[in-house]
Amino acid sequence: MVSLYEAHKKIYPRSVSGLFSNWRWGMVFLTQLVFYGLPWLEWGQRQAVLFDLGARRFYIFGLVLYPQDFIYLTGILVISALSLFLFTAVAGRLWCGYACPQTVYTEIFLWLEKRTEGDRSARMRRDAGPWTADKTLRKAAKHFLWLAVALWTGFTFVGYFTPIKELGVEFVQAQMGSWEIFWSLFYGFATYGNAGFMREQVCKHMCPYARFQSAMFDKDTLIVTYDEERGEPRGARSRKADPLTLNLGACVDCSLCVQVCPTGIDIRKGLQYECIGCGACADVCDTVMDKMGYPRGLVKYSTQNAVNQHWTSAQVMRHVLRPRVLVYSAILGTVVLAMVISLATRTPFKVDVVRDRGVLARIVEGGRIENVYRLQIMNATESAQRYTLSVNGLPGLAVASEAEVSVDSTQARWVAVRVQAPYDVAAAGSHTIYFQISGQGTTGSLSEKSVFIVPR
């Protein structure tokens, strides 16, 4: 029988130190400092970043957004996508190797695994051996730490949608709501499973980015690459041996580049979709080159053109600003600028005008024609505001009800507004009018369109 599927082999990544490893751990600390710390920051009397789905308000430091501000979410998604395209075109899978949550949490879980079960060789021997008291205790300690980190991650995730301090009190008092419990456990066990067990399988088989990244690569994209011309033919030798005499390249065939790879590939076979561009193989290869007394850079960040044509670092950098990169940069800069301008000039309140269909146009005292409207005024500032209402579009048109409305901070209020016009103001039918809503101080003003009905 021929199996159509390759048997899965567990990967035991070897620990490595070096420039790229330091950058990777720096990004681990930075991303987790932001993720775990942001919900605990306060802005005024509230949580600095909070997506309050129940109240349909989203707080981002001093900015308060409503569902009507969905365009800003679209802008953020467009900026994220364009940034990914730009970074990938310039330097390959930077996101995957340094900032992707799968990579970050896998690094954390591997570090905990090393602390509890030992280095790569010790873990391999222990997994191959029988179950003993020592093995059981070490495995239990590892999974306890994994679960603790995973559940804290799930709790923090929910803390972006429910005030985290209130959530903490509810947790201590065992009064968390069913949805809070569900999402904490769901996100926690997803972290536990993905970072603890699936690891490279997520990158290789579940992540769509690995499949379409080649569309964003070209021969001037910086990637982790093996200098085949310099390294081949590979072979073992002593430190004192002259590789030229032995007709060997610089590669000593130690396979350390394979052992440190989190996805288990051999970078010497060329660019592969499984490569996440973490640079671990470059770090360990430089260590071997140092021990052998050879120049560094057998495995390095470079481009296919640079390796084939023996470019210097300066020549590589000159090819970074190519048309694709310039187009991505121009579009990204334009979208970012538009977002900044839109947020800077954004009126901090919103108004919806709905003509009250339950009340027909009518003739009231004084022979004037009256229409009734309902205005929803949403105050997007964090202080109480007063708004002045006026209307225009027809001669003699005026607001007959209260012309000033107060709205509490970050609240929305429905207001019934009566609008009157002279009896002979216009022919029977519907006529376009405009409500002018002005805020105090620097809050600006808005104009909303509606219709005024003149009965027959």
C-alpha positions as CSV (number, residue, x, y, z in Angstrom):
1,M,0.0,0.0,0.0
2,V,1.3,3.5,-0.9
3,S,0.3,6.2,1.4
4,L,-0.6,9.6,-0.1
5,Y,0.3,11.4,3.1
6,E,3.7,11.8,4.6
7,A,3.9,10.7,8.2
8,H,4.2,13.7,10.6
9,K,7.6,13.8,12.3
10,K,7.8,15.9,15.5
11,I,10.2,18.8,15.1
12,Y,12.6,19.6,18.0
13,P,14.0,23.1,17.2
14,R,17.5,23.6,18.6
15,S,18.1,26.8,20.7
16,V,20.1,29.4,18.9
17,S,21.6,32.8,19.7
18,G,22.6,35.6,17.4
19,L,21.5,38.8,15.7
20,F,18.2,37.5,14.3
21,S,17.4,35.6,17.4
22,N,17.9,38.8,19.4
23,W,15.6,40.7,17.1
24,R,13.0,37.9,17.3
25,W,13.0,37.9,21.1
26,G,12.9,41.7,21.1
27,M,9.7,41.5,19.0
28,V,8.3,38.9,21.4
29,F,8.8,41.3,24.4
30,L,7.4,44.3,22.4
31,T,4.3,42.6,21.1
32,Q,3.4,40.9,24.4
33,L,4.1,44.1,26.4
34,V,1.5,45.8,24.1
35,F,-1.0,43.0,24.1
36,Y,-0.9,42.2,27.9
37,G,-0.4,45.8,29.1
38,L,-2.7,47.8,26.9
39,P,-6.0,46.8,28.6
40,W,-4.7,47.9,32.0
41,L,-3.9,51.5,30.8
42,E,-6.4,54.1,31.8
43,W,-7.5,57.2,29.9
44,G,-9.4,59.6,32.2
45,Q,-11.8,57.5,34.1
46,R,-12.0,54.6,31.8
47,Q,-9.9,51.9,30.1
48,A,-7.7,53.4,27.4
49,V,-8.5,50.8,24.7
50,L,-11.9,49.1,25.0
51,F,-14.3,47.8,22.3
52,D,-17.6,47.9,24.1
53,L,-19.8,45.8,21.9
54,G,-22.8,46.1,24.2
55,A,-22.9,49.8,24.1
56,R,-21.7,49.9,20.5
57,R,-18.8,52.2,21.3
58,F,-15.1,51.7,20.7
59,Y,-12.6,53.6,22.8
60,I,-9.1,54.1,21.5
61,F,-7.3,56.4,23.9
62,G,-9.0,59.8,23.3
63,L,-10.9,58.6,20.3
64,V,-14.5,57.4,20.6
65,L,-15.9,55.6,17.6
66,Y,-19.4,54.3,16.8
67,P,-20.6,51.6,14.3
68,Q,-21.1,54.4,11.8
69,D,-17.4,54.9,11.8
70,F,-16.9,51.6,10.1
71,I,-14.9,53.3,7.4
72,Y,-12.0,53.7,9.8
73,L,-11.9,50.0,10.4
74,T,-11.8,49.5,6.6
75,G,-9.0,52.0,6.4
76,I,-7.0,50.1,9.1
77,L,-7.5,46.8,7.3
78,V,-6.4,48.4,4.0
79,I,-3.3,49.9,5.6
80,S,-2.5,46.5,7.2
81,A,-2.8,44.7,3.9
82,L,-0.7,47.2,2.0
83,S,2.0,47.2,4.8
84,L,2.1,43.4,4.5
85,F,2.5,43.6,0.7
86,L,5.3,46.3,1.1
87,F,7.3,44.5,3.7
88,T,7.0,41.2,1.9
89,A,8.2,42.7,-1.4
90,V,11.2,44.3,0.3
91,A,12.2,41.7,2.8
92,G,10.1,38.5,2.5
93,R,8.1,37.1,5.4
94,L,9.1,39.6,8.1
95,W,5.7,39.3,9.7
96,C,5.8,35.6,9.9
97,G,9.3,35.4,11.3
98,Y,9.1,38.1,13.9
99,A,5.6,39.4,14.7
100,C,3.0,36.8,13.8
101,P,1.1,35.6,17.0
102,Q,1.8,32.0,15.9
103,T,5.6,32.6,15.9
104,V,5.5,34.7,19.0
105,Y,3.6,32.2,21.2
106,T,5.6,29.3,19.7
107,E,8.8,31.0,20.9
108,I,7.3,31.5,24.4
109,F,6.1,27.9,24.6
110,L,9.4,26.5,23.3
111,W,11.2,28.5,25.9
112,L,9.0,27.1,28.7
113,E,9.5,23.6,27.2
114,K,13.3,24.0,27.3
115,R,13.1,25.2,31.0
116,T,11.1,22.2,32.1
117,E,12.3,19.4,29.8
118,G,15.8,20.5,28.9
119,D,17.5,21.2,25.5
120,R,16.8,19.5,22.2
121,S,18.8,16.3,22.8
122,A,17.3,15.9,26.3
123,R,13.8,16.3,25.0
124,M,14.4,13.8,22.2
125,R,15.8,11.2,24.6
126,R,13.0,11.7,27.1
127,D,10.3,11.3,24.4
128,A,11.9,8.2,23.1
129,G,12.3,6.6,26.5
130,P,9.7,5.0,28.9
131,W,7.5,7.0,31.2
132,T,9.2,7.6,34.5
133,A,8.4,9.8,37.5
134,D,10.8,12.4,36.3
135,K,9.4,12.4,32.8
136,T,5.8,12.7,34.2
137,L,6.7,15.6,36.5
138,R,8.5,17.5,33.8
139,K,5.7,17.0,31.3
140,A,3.1,18.0,33.9
141,A,5.0,21.2,34.8
142,K,5.4,22.1,31.1
143,H,1.7,21.7,30.4
144,F,0.7,23.6,33.6
145,L,2.9,26.5,32.4
146,W,1.5,26.3,28.9
147,L,-2.1,26.3,30.2
148,A,-1.4,29.2,32.5
149,V,0.0,31.4,29.7
150,A,-2.8,30.3,27.3
151,L,-5.6,31.1,29.8
152,W,-4.0,34.4,30.8
153,T,-3.9,35.2,27.0
154,G,-7.6,34.3,26.6
155,F,-8.5,36.4,29.7
156,T,-6.5,39.4,28.3
157,F,-8.2,39.0,24.9
158,V,-11.7,39.2,26.5
159,G,-10.4,42.2,28.5
160,Y,-10.4,44.3,25.3
161,F,-14.2,43.8,25.1
162,T,-15.1,43.8,28.8
163,P,-13.4,46.2,31.2
164,I,-10.5,44.1,32.4
165,K,-10.6,45.3,36.0
166,E,-14.3,44.4,36.3
167,L,-13.5,41.1,34.6
168,G,-10.8,40.4,37.1
169,V,-13.2,41.1,40.0
170,E,-15.8,38.8,38.4
171,F,-13.2,36.1,38.0
172,V,-12.1,36.3,41.6
173,Q,-15.8,36.2,42.7
174,A,-16.6,33.4,40.2
175,Q,-19.2,35.6,38.6
176,M,-17.9,35.8,35.0
177,G,-20.6,35.8,32.4
178,S,-21.1,32.8,30.1
179,W,-19.8,34.6,27.0
180,E,-16.7,35.9,28.9
181,I,-16.0,32.3,30.1
182,F,-16.5,30.9,26.6
183,W,-14.2,33.3,24.8
184,S,-11.5,33.2,27.5
185,L,-11.5,29.4,27.2
186,F,-11.8,29.4,23.4
187,Y,-8.9,31.8,22.8
188,G,-6.9,30.2,25.6
189,F,-7.2,26.7,24.2
190,A,-6.6,27.9,20.7
191,T,-3.3,29.4,21.9
192,Y,-2.5,26.2,23.8
193,G,-3.2,24.0,20.8
194,N,-1.6,26.1,18.1
195,A,1.6,27.1,20.0
196,G,2.0,23.9,22.0
197,F,1.1,21.2,19.6
198,M,0.4,22.3,16.0
199,R,3.2,24.8,15.7
200,E,4.8,24.5,12.3
201,Q,1.7,22.8,11.0
202,V,-0.3,26.0,11.2
203,C,2.4,27.8,9.1
204,K,2.7,25.0,6.6
205,H,-0.9,23.9,6.1
206,M,-3.3,26.4,7.7
207,C,-1.9,29.8,7.0
208,P,-2.9,31.1,3.5
209,Y,-0.1,33.6,3.5
210,A,2.5,30.9,2.8
211,R,0.6,30.0,-0.4
212,F,0.3,33.4,-2.1
213,Q,3.6,34.9,-0.8
214,S,5.3,33.9,-4.1
215,A,3.1,36.4,-5.9
216,M,4.8,39.2,-3.9
217,F,8.4,38.0,-4.2
218,D,10.8,38.8,-7.0
219,K,14.5,38.3,-7.5
220,D,15.3,41.5,-5.6
221,T,13.3,40.5,-2.5
222,L,15.5,40.0,0.6
223,I,15.1,36.4,1.8
224,V,17.1,33.9,3.9
225,T,19.3,32.3,1.3
226,Y,22.1,29.8,1.1
227,D,25.1,30.7,-1.1
228,E,25.3,27.4,-3.0
229,E,28.3,28.5,-5.1
230,R,30.4,29.1,-2.0
231,G,29.0,26.2,0.1
232,E,29.1,23.3,-2.4
233,P,30.3,20.6,-2.5
234,R,29.6,20.3,1.2
235,G,31.3,17.8,3.5
236,A,32.8,17.3,7.0
237,R,36.4,18.2,7.7
238,S,38.6,19.2,10.6
239,R,39.2,22.8,11.5
240,K,42.8,22.7,10.3
241,A,42.0,21.1,6.9
242,D,42.1,23.3,3.8
243,P,38.8,23.0,2.0
244,L,40.4,23.8,-1.4
245,T,42.8,20.8,-1.0
246,L,39.8,18.6,-0.2
247,N,37.8,20.1,-3.0
248,L,35.1,21.1,-0.6
249,G,33.0,24.2,-0.2
250,A,32.4,26.2,3.0
251,C,29.5,24.1,4.2
252,V,30.7,21.4,6.7
253,D,27.3,19.6,6.4
254,C,26.7,19.8,10.2
255,S,22.9,20.0,9.6
256,L,22.6,22.6,12.4
257,C,20.6,24.9,10.0
258,V,18.0,22.1,9.8
259,Q,18.0,21.5,13.6
260,V,17.3,25.1,14.5
261,C,14.6,25.6,11.8
262,P,11.1,25.9,13.5
263,T,9.5,24.4,10.4
264,G,12.1,21.7,9.9
265,I,13.2,22.6,6.4
266,D,16.7,22.5,4.8
267,I,17.6,26.0,3.6
268,R,20.3,24.5,1.4
269,K,17.6,23.2,-0.9
270,G,16.6,26.8,-1.9
271,L,13.6,28.9,-1.2
272,Q,10.6,27.0,0.1
273,Y,7.2,28.1,1.0
274,E,7.6,26.7,4.5
275,C,10.4,29.1,5.3
276,I,9.1,31.9,7.7
277,G,12.2,34.0,7.3
278,C,13.1,33.9,11.0
279,G,16.9,33.9,10.3
280,A,17.7,31.1,12.8
281,C,19.7,29.2,10.2
282,A,21.7,32.3,9.5
283,D,22.6,32.7,13.2
284,V,23.7,29.2,13.7
285,C,25.6,29.0,10.4
286,D,27.5,32.2,11.3
287,T,28.5,30.5,14.6
288,V,29.8,27.5,12.7
289,M,31.7,29.7,10.3
290,D,33.3,31.5,13.2
291,K,34.5,28.2,14.7
292,M,35.9,27.0,11.4
293,G,37.6,30.4,10.8
294,Y,35.6,31.0,7.6
295,P,33.9,34.3,6.6
296,R,30.3,34.6,7.7
297,G,27.3,34.8,5.4
298,L,27.1,31.3,4.0
299,V,23.4,31.5,5.0
300,K,22.2,35.1,5.1
301,Y,19.6,37.7,4.2
302,S,20.1,38.5,0.6
303,T,18.4,38.5,-2.8
304,Q,18.6,36.0,-5.6
305,N,20.1,38.5,-7.9
306,A,22.6,39.5,-5.3
307,V,23.8,36.0,-4.7
308,N,23.9,35.1,-8.4
309,Q,25.7,38.3,-9.5
310,H,27.8,38.8,-6.3
311,W,26.5,42.2,-5.4
312,T,27.8,44.2,-2.5
313,S,25.5,45.4,0.3
314,A,25.3,48.8,-1.3
315,Q,24.2,47.3,-4.6
316,V,21.5,45.3,-2.9
317,M,20.1,48.4,-1.1
318,R,20.0,50.3,-4.4
319,H,17.7,47.7,-5.9
320,V,15.3,48.0,-3.0
321,L,13.6,51.1,-4.4
322,R,12.2,49.3,-7.5
323,P,8.8,50.1,-9.2
324,R,6.8,47.6,-7.1
325,V,8.1,48.9,-3.8
326,L,7.5,52.5,-4.9
327,V,3.9,51.8,-6.0
328,Y,3.1,50.0,-2.7
329,S,4.8,52.9,-0.7
330,A,2.8,55.6,-2.6
331,I,-0.5,53.9,-2.1
332,L,0.2,53.1,1.5
333,G,1.3,56.7,2.2
334,T,-1.8,58.1,0.5
335,V,-4.2,55.9,2.5
336,V,-2.4,56.7,5.8
337,L,-2.4,60.4,5.0
338,A,-6.1,60.3,4.2
339,M,-6.8,58.4,7.5
340,V,-4.9,61.0,9.5
341,I,-6.6,64.0,7.8
342,S,-10.0,62.4,8.2
343,L,-9.5,61.7,11.9
344,A,-8.1,65.2,12.5
345,T,-11.0,66.9,10.8
346,R,-13.7,64.5,12.1
347,T,-16.7,66.2,13.7
348,P,-17.0,64.7,17.2
349,F,-20.7,64.1,17.0
350,K,-23.1,62.4,14.6
351,V,-26.8,63.1,13.8
352,D,-29.4,60.9,12.1
353,V,-32.7,62.5,11.0
354,V,-35.8,60.4,10.7
355,R,-39.1,61.9,9.7
356,D,-41.8,60.6,12.1
357,R,-44.0,58.5,9.9
358,G,-46.5,58.1,12.8
359,V,-47.4,61.8,12.7
360,L,-48.8,63.2,9.4
361,A,-48.1,66.7,8.1
362,R,-50.7,68.9,9.7
363,I,-52.0,72.4,10.0
364,V,-51.6,73.8,13.6
365,E,-52.5,76.9,15.4
366,G,-51.8,80.1,13.4
367,G,-52.4,78.3,10.1
368,R,-48.8,76.9,9.9
369,I,-47.9,73.6,8.5
370,E,-46.0,71.3,10.9
371,N,-43.9,68.2,10.3
372,V,-42.4,66.1,13.1
373,Y,-38.9,64.6,13.0
374,R,-36.8,62.4,15.3
375,L,-33.2,63.3,15.6
376,Q,-30.6,60.9,17.1
377,I,-27.6,63.0,18.3
378,M,-24.5,60.9,19.2
379,N,-21.9,62.7,21.4
380,A,-18.5,61.2,20.6
381,T,-16.7,63.4,23.1
382,E,-16.1,62.5,26.7
383,S,-17.8,65.5,28.2
384,A,-21.4,66.7,28.1
385,Q,-22.3,68.9,25.2
386,R,-25.1,71.2,24.1
387,Y,-26.2,71.4,20.5
388,T,-28.2,74.1,18.7
389,L,-30.8,73.0,16.1
390,S,-31.9,75.1,13.1
391,V,-33.5,74.3,9.8
392,N,-33.5,75.9,6.3
393,G,-34.6,75.1,2.8
394,L,-38.0,76.8,2.6
395,P,-39.0,80.4,3.3
396,G,-40.1,81.0,6.9
397,L,-39.1,77.5,8.0
398,A,-38.3,77.3,11.7
399,V,-37.9,74.9,14.6
400,A,-41.0,75.1,16.8
401,S,-39.8,72.9,19.6
402,E,-36.7,73.3,21.9
403,A,-33.8,74.5,19.8
404,E,-31.1,73.4,22.2
405,V,-30.3,69.9,23.2
406,S,-27.9,68.5,25.8
407,V,-26.3,65.1,25.5
408,D,-24.1,63.4,28.1
409,S,-20.6,62.3,27.3
410,T,-20.3,59.4,24.9
411,Q,-24.1,59.0,24.8
412,A,-26.7,59.1,22.1
413,R,-30.1,60.8,22.5
414,W,-33.3,60.7,20.5
415,V,-35.0,64.1,20.3
416,A,-38.5,64.9,18.8
417,V,-38.3,68.1,16.7
418,R,-41.3,70.0,15.4
419,V,-40.7,72.0,12.2
420,Q,-43.2,74.6,11.0
421,A,-43.6,76.7,7.9
422,P,-46.1,79.2,6.6
423,Y,-49.3,77.8,5.1
424,D,-48.5,79.0,1.5
425,V,-44.8,78.3,1.7
426,A,-44.8,76.0,-1.3
427,A,-46.9,73.8,-3.5
428,A,-48.3,70.5,-2.1
429,G,-45.8,67.6,-2.1
430,S,-42.3,66.9,-0.5
431,H,-39.6,69.5,-0.4
432,T,-35.9,69.1,0.5
433,I,-34.8,70.8,3.8
434,Y,-31.6,70.8,5.8
435,F,-31.2,70.5,9.5
436,Q,-28.1,72.4,10.9
437,I,-26.8,71.0,14.2
438,S,-24.0,73.1,15.8
439,G,-22.0,72.1,18.8
440,Q,-20.4,74.4,21.3
441,G,-16.7,75.5,21.1
442,T,-14.7,73.6,18.6
443,T,-17.0,70.6,18.1
444,G,-18.1,72.0,14.7
445,S,-21.4,71.6,12.9
446,L,-23.3,69.2,10.7
447,S,-25.9,69.5,8.0
448,E,-28.4,66.6,7.5
449,K,-30.9,66.3,4.7
450,S,-34.6,65.5,5.0
451,V,-38.0,66.3,3.4
452,F,-40.8,68.6,4.4
453,I,-44.3,67.5,3.4
454,V,-46.9,70.1,2.4
455,P,-50.4,68.6,2.5
456,R,-52.9,69.1,-0.3
